[in-house]
Amino acid sequence: MIKEFKDFAMKGNLVDIAVGFVMGAAFKEVVSAFTGGIVSPLIGLIFNADFKDLKYVVVEGVANAEGVVSGEVAVLWGAFVTNVIDFIIVAFVMFMIVKAVNAMKKKEEEAPAAPAGPTQEELLGEIRDLLKK
């Protein structure tokens, strides 16, 4: 059972997927830093607030049975839009990577084939013609 697991874990595709997963997680951090540190503040200039902190407050405070007001009920639309921007950036970069890989595969497939020699029928025809002479 251990040998089977080792064979499974060391398959080339599984290792490639693991490397891709780790790189994707690191790339997501870069994108999050980009949107959180550059895009959100620039968009926040429009709204005069930190974009991630923008929200629509539904209820200012909720009173419990004892009359103590606690928290607020709000729709955090700024954080949602920031996450959507993160997703779009990651999806676009992944699209470009897949497109580049597919282009490289096409170049490999379009490599010129070795010059084809005469077919078996052509060789037999030449032998026949030589025998007739």
trRosetta pair geometry for C-beta under 8 A, 3 or more apart (Angstrom, degrees):
i j d omega theta_ij theta_ji phi_ij phi_ji
1 4 5.7 -51 -149 34 33 112
1 5 6.5 33 152 -18 64 104
2 5 5.7 -54 -149 37 33 111
2 6 6.3 35 152 -21 66 105
3 6 5.6 -53 -148 36 31 113
3 7 6.4 33 153 -19 64 104
4 7 5.7 -53 -149 36 31 111
4 8 6.3 32 152 -19 65 107
5 8 5.5 -55 -148 38 32 113
5 9 6.0 26 157 -17 68 110
6 9 5.9 -56 -140 40 28 107
6 10 6.0 9 165 -5 64 116
7 10 6.3 -69 -140 46 22 99
7 11 7.1 49 155 -53 59 85
8 11 6.2 -31 -164 -14 32 111
8 14 7.0 76 158 -32 62 164
9 14 6.3 -129 -154 114 31 148
10 14 7.5 53 59 65 4 121
10 15 6.8 17 -152 -48 40 119
11 14 4.5 81 66 9 94 108
11 15 7.0 -172 85 -7 47 87
12 15 6.0 -62 -150 39 30 108
12 16 6.2 30 155 -20 67 109
13 16 5.6 -55 -147 37 32 113
13 17 6.3 33 155 -21 66 104
14 17 5.7 -51 -148 34 31 112
14 18 6.5 33 152 -20 63 104
15 18 5.6 -52 -149 34 33 113
15 19 6.5 33 153 -17 65 104
16 19 5.8 -54 -148 37 31 109
16 20 6.2 31 153 -18 65 108
17 20 5.6 -56 -147 40 31 113
17 21 6.2 36 153 -25 65 105
18 21 5.6 -51 -147 32 30 114
18 22 6.6 27 156 -16 64 104
19 22 6.0 -55 -150 37 31 108
19 23 6.3 26 154 -14 66 109
20 23 5.8 -58 -144 42 30 108
20 24 6.0 35 155 -24 66 108
21 24 5.6 -54 -146 35 28 113
21 25 6.5 29 155 -20 63 103
22 25 5.8 -52 -150 33 31 111
22 26 6.6 28 152 -15 63 105
23 26 5.7 -55 -149 39 34 110
23 27 6.1 36 151 -22 67 107
24 27 5.5 -53 -143 37 31 112
24 28 6.4 39 154 -25 64 101
24 90 7.9 73 -160 -160 88 119
25 28 5.7 -48 -151 28 31 114
25 29 7.0 35 149 -20 60 99
26 29 5.7 -50 -159 29 37 114
26 30 6.9 37 146 -18 65 101
27 30 5.5 -50 -153 33 40 113
27 31 6.4 38 150 -17 69 103
27 90 6.9 121 122 -123 110 95
27 93 7.2 -153 173 104 137 151
28 31 5.6 -53 -147 39 34 110
28 32 6.1 37 153 -21 67 105
28 86 7.3 56 -156 177 80 116
28 90 6.2 11 -100 -95 76 138
29 32 5.7 -52 -144 37 30 112
29 33 6.4 32 154 -18 63 105
30 33 5.8 -56 -151 37 30 110
30 34 6.4 33 149 -22 64 105
31 34 5.4 -51 -148 34 34 115
31 35 6.3 22 158 -10 68 104
31 86 5.3 114 131 -147 114 80
31 89 5.0 165 -147 99 122 130
31 90 5.5 -82 -31 -62 174 89
31 93 7.9 -134 -79 3 127 143
32 35 6.2 -56 -142 43 29 100
32 36 5.7 19 162 -10 66 117
32 86 5.8 20 -87 -119 66 132
33 36 5.9 -59 -131 48 25 104
33 37 5.3 0 174 2 65 122
34 37 6.6 -64 -125 49 14 92
34 38 5.5 -36 -171 31 57 118
34 39 6.5 48 137 -11 74 105
34 89 7.2 -169 82 179 135 169
35 38 7.1 -62 -103 56 14 77
35 39 4.4 -35 -137 43 57 126
35 40 5.9 72 156 -29 67 94
35 82 5.7 137 144 -164 125 84
35 85 5.1 145 -130 104 136 119
35 86 5.3 -105 9 -72 156 80
35 89 7.0 -155 -55 -1 115 148
36 39 7.8 18 -16 49 17 86
36 40 5.5 -3 -134 13 32 136
36 52 6.8 15 -126 -49 83 140
36 82 7.0 61 -83 -168 70 132
37 40 7.5 57 -1 40 13 100
37 41 7.1 -14 176 -4 30 118
38 41 6.7 -73 -154 38 15 102
38 42 6.5 7 160 -13 58 114
39 42 6.0 -66 -153 39 29 108
39 43 6.2 19 158 -11 68 109
39 51 7.9 -75 120 51 72 159
39 82 7.8 147 95 -130 114 79
39 85 6.1 -168 129 151 156 152
40 43 5.9 -59 -143 43 30 105
40 44 5.8 39 154 -28 66 110
40 50 6.9 27 150 -175 113 71
40 51 4.0 -146 -160 50 81 122
40 52 5.5 3 -153 -33 147 90
40 78 8.0 83 -143 174 108 102
40 82 5.7 11 -86 -109 117 117
41 44 5.1 -53 -141 36 32 120
41 45 6.9 50 154 -34 61 88
41 50 7.3 -31 -97 -127 65 69
41 51 7.2 -125 -62 0 22 107
42 45 5.9 -35 -163 9 35 114
43 46 5.8 -43 -173 20 49 114
43 47 7.2 18 143 5 72 105
43 51 4.6 52 87 -88 107 145
44 47 5.9 -69 -148 53 43 94
44 48 7.5 -146 163 18 69 1
44 49 5.7 -112 -157 88 93 41
44 50 5.2 -15 -125 -127 147 25
44 51 4.1 -114 -66 -36 87 82
44 54 8.0 -162 -111 -40 82 112
45 48 7.3 25 -166 -76 30 44
47 51 6.7 115 39 -97 130 70
47 54 6.1 -2 133 -90 162 133
49 53 6.1 -114 159 77 106 104
49 54 5.8 120 97 -78 128 85
50 53 4.3 58 78 15 103 113
50 54 7.6 -155 91 -33 54 73
50 78 7.7 99 114 158 66 153
51 54 5.8 -31 -160 -7 40 115
51 78 5.1 -180 160 -162 54 112
51 81 7.3 -92 166 82 108 118
51 82 6.4 132 118 -69 108 108
52 78 5.2 148 -153 130 14 110
52 79 5.3 56 -162 -87 75 69
52 82 5.2 5 -98 -34 84 157
53 78 5.9 -17 56 77 22 154
53 79 8.0 54 -75 -50 25 89
54 76 8.0 116 87 -162 52 54
54 77 6.2 -56 110 74 97 83
54 78 3.1 122 48 -57 87 127
55 74 4.3 40 157 162 131 126
55 75 6.1 162 -165 78 79 47
55 76 4.9 -33 -104 -104 107 51
55 77 6.4 143 -119 20 44 73
55 78 6.3 -79 -53 9 58 103
56 74 6.3 160 79 -163 42 76
56 75 4.4 -3 54 52 99 104
56 77 6.1 41 -7 -5 99 120
57 60 6.2 50 158 -87 130 54
57 72 5.6 -35 -143 167 105 133
57 73 7.4 106 -165 79 61 52
57 74 4.7 -37 -104 -102 56 99
58 72 7.9 147 50 165 67 84
58 73 4.5 -53 65 106 109 99
58 74 6.2 -173 7 -96 79 35
58 75 6.6 85 -39 -20 104 88
59 62 6.0 59 121 -67 135 84
59 72 6.2 -174 91 -159 64 66
59 73 4.2 39 38 36 99 108
60 72 5.7 -53 -172 -118 26 108
61 69 3.9 30 151 -176 136 112
61 70 6.7 130 -166 50 91 19
61 71 6.7 135 -134 77 64 36
61 72 5.8 -51 -79 -84 48 73
62 69 6.9 139 67 -151 30 63
62 70 6.0 -40 67 64 82 71
62 71 6.2 -11 26 71 100 88
62 72 7.5 158 -13 -110 84 28
62 73 6.6 71 -47 -29 117 103
63 67 5.6 -14 -170 -144 117 36
63 68 6.7 146 -148 68 67 29
63 69 5.2 -38 -86 -88 73 66
63 70 7.9 124 -105 13 28 70
64 67 7.3 -58 68 9 62 17
64 68 5.4 -7 37 56 104 85
64 70 6.5 22 -26 11 106 117
76 79 4.5 0 147 27 113 117
76 80 6.4 132 105 -22 74 91
77 80 5.3 -54 -147 38 41 117
77 81 6.2 41 156 -20 72 103
78 81 5.9 -53 -147 36 30 107
78 82 6.4 33 152 -20 63 106
79 82 5.6 -53 -149 35 33 116
79 83 6.5 32 153 -17 65 105
80 83 5.9 -57 -152 37 31 109
80 84 6.4 32 150 -20 65 105
81 84 5.5 -51 -147 35 35 114
81 85 6.5 39 152 -20 65 102
82 85 5.7 -52 -152 34 31 112
82 86 6.6 37 148 -21 63 102
83 86 5.3 -46 -148 33 37 117
83 87 6.4 39 152 -20 65 102
84 87 5.6 -52 -150 35 33 113
84 88 6.4 34 152 -20 65 104
85 88 5.8 -52 -146 35 32 111
85 89 6.4 32 155 -18 64 105
86 89 6.0 -60 -152 36 28 109
86 90 6.3 21 156 -13 66 109
87 90 5.9 -59 -145 40 30 107
87 91 5.9 28 158 -18 67 111
88 91 5.8 -55 -141 40 28 111
88 92 6.2 29 158 -21 63 108
89 92 5.9 -56 -147 35 27 110
89 93 6.4 23 156 -15 63 107
90 93 5.9 -57 -148 38 30 108
90 94 6.2 29 155 -17 66 108
91 94 5.8 -56 -146 39 30 111
91 95 6.3 37 152 -24 64 105
92 95 5.5 -51 -150 33 31 116
92 96 6.5 30 152 -18 64 103
93 96 5.7 -53 -150 35 34 111
93 97 6.5 34 151 -20 66 104
94 97 5.6 -51 -147 35 34 112
94 98 6.3 32 155 -16 67 105
95 98 5.9 -56 -146 39 29 107
95 99 6.1 30 154 -21 64 109
96 99 5.6 -53 -145 37 30 114
96 100 6.4 32 155 -20 64 105
97 100 5.8 -55 -150 35 30 110
97 101 6.4 29 153 -17 65 105
98 101 5.7 -54 -146 37 33 111
98 102 6.2 32 155 -18 66 107
99 102 5.8 -55 -147 38 29 110
99 103 6.4 32 153 -21 63 105
100 103 5.6 -52 -148 34 32 113
100 104 6.5 32 152 -19 64 103
101 104 5.7 -54 -151 35 33 111
101 105 6.5 34 150 -20 65 104
102 105 5.5 -51 -148 35 35 113
102 106 6.5 38 153 -22 65 102
103 106 5.7 -50 -150 32 33 113
103 107 6.7 35 151 -20 63 102
104 107 5.7 -51 -153 32 35 113
104 108 6.7 36 150 -19 64 103
105 108 5.6 -54 -153 34 35 112
105 109 6.4 32 151 -17 67 107
106 109 5.6 -57 -147 39 34 110
106 110 6.0 23 157 -14 68 112
107 110 5.9 -61 -139 43 29 105
107 111 7.4 61 152 -55 57 77
108 111 6.1 -21 -170 -24 36 112
113 116 7.2 17 119 -46 118 91
118 122 3.9 -117 -177 90 108 132
118 123 5.4 134 108 -53 120 80
118 126 7.5 24 150 -13 165 134
119 122 4.8 99 54 6 74 101
119 123 7.2 -137 98 -3 40 87
120 123 5.8 -54 -150 37 33 111
120 124 6.3 32 153 -17 66 107
121 124 5.8 -56 -147 39 31 110
121 125 6.3 34 152 -22 64 106
122 125 5.5 -53 -149 35 32 114
122 126 6.5 32 153 -19 65 103
123 126 5.7 -53 -150 34 33 110
123 127 6.5 32 152 -18 65 104
124 127 5.6 -52 -147 36 34 112
124 128 6.3 39 152 -22 65 104
125 128 5.6 -52 -149 34 32 114
125 129 6.4 31 153 -18 65 105
126 129 5.6 -53 -147 37 33 111
126 130 6.3 32 154 -18 65 106
127 130 5.7 -55 -147 38 31 110
127 131 6.3 32 153 -20 65 107
128 131 5.8 -58 -150 36 29 111
128 132 6.6 34 151 -25 64 103
129 132 5.7 -50 -152 28 33 115
129 133 7.1 35 152 -24 61 100
130 133 6.0 -52 -158 25 36 112
